[in-house]
Amino acid sequence: MSKAATAISQNTRYLESQAARESNARSYPRRIPIAIAEAEGIYVKDMDGKNYIDCLAGAGTLALGHNHPVVLEAIRELLDQKRPLHTLDLTTPVKEQFVEELFASLPPEFARQAKIQFCGPTGGDAVEAAIKLVKTATGRRSIFSFQGGYHGSTHATMSLSGTLGKKSGCRG
Ligand SMILES: Cc1ncc(COP(=O)(O)O)c(C=O)c1O
């Protein structure tokens, strides 16, 4: 057999590894059959060197594109200052600065009464936080959602979502 015929694309190698090792209980899709090697702004390059425009560029919660220079500079500064990278529920100067800047960006009347709850970084985490907030505030237990809506990939947000395909494997 020739060398060309035996060569396996790098994309294929990563995709086969992903298919073999990742659980069927995952609810994120695998519709785009590439492995990404590099990314900058709206561009990504796959493992075989092919370039694409990433129309999501970080999607809803991190729609900054890939490796945005301002984000990279903030990460470098954080590392150079030896700031803690994980503190669980303990507060830090970085967290305090984030809260200050967020509240300063709100309408003052709203900011005076506003509270903040930290959750994970995804849209699904935000919806989870909203579910906890309304249950805490109202003492009620039921939530309704619109047919066909999509709210995330965590268990609670999937139960609110109308898109059945993603949750077909774990419906009771
Ligand atoms: C309306 C809505 N809610 C929640 C989510 C979940 O966000 P994430 O995928 O960041 O968890 C999405 C994501 O597309 C969304 O469009």
The ligand as an SDF file (V2000), in Angstrom:
LIG
                    3D

 16 16  0  0  0  0  0  0  0  0999 V2000
  -31.5930   31.1160   24.8470 C   0  0  0  0  0  0  0  0  0  0  0  0
  -30.4090   30.3070   25.2930 C   0  0  0  0  0  0  0  0  0  0  0  0
  -30.3580   29.9300   26.5830 N   0  0  0  0  0  0  0  0  0  0  0  0
  -29.3280   29.1740   27.0320 C   0  0  0  0  0  0  0  0  0  0  0  0
  -28.3070   28.7900   26.1810 C   0  0  0  0  0  0  0  0  0  0  0  0
  -27.2040   27.9130   26.7200 C   0  0  0  0  0  0  0  0  0  0  0  0
  -25.9940   28.5420   26.6740 O   0  0  0  0  0  0  0  0  0  0  0  0
  -24.6390   27.7040   26.8150 P   0  0  0  0  0  0  0  0  0  0  0  0
  -24.5610   26.8250   25.6220 O   0  0  0  0  0  0  0  0  0  0  0  0
  -23.5820   28.7760   26.8840 O   0  0  0  0  0  0  0  0  0  0  0  0
  -24.7370   26.9060   28.0970 O   0  0  0  0  0  0  0  0  0  0  0  0
  -28.3100   29.1820   24.8500 C   0  0  0  0  0  0  0  0  0  0  0  0
  -27.2330   28.7710   23.9250 C   0  0  0  0  0  0  0  0  0  0  0  0
  -27.3440   28.7590   22.7260 O   0  0  0  0  0  0  0  0  0  0  0  0
  -29.3960   29.9440   24.3820 C   0  0  0  0  0  0  0  0  0  0  0  0
  -29.4480   30.3340   23.0960 O   0  0  0  0  0  0  0  0  0  0  0  0
  1  2  1  0
  2  3  1  0
  2 15  2  0
  3  4  2  0
  4  5  1  0
  5  6  1  0
  5 12  2  0
  6  7  1  0
  7  8  1  0
  8  9  2  0
  8 10  1  0
  8 11  1  0
 12 13  1  0
 12 15  1  0
 13 14  2  0
 15 16  1  0
M  END
$$$$
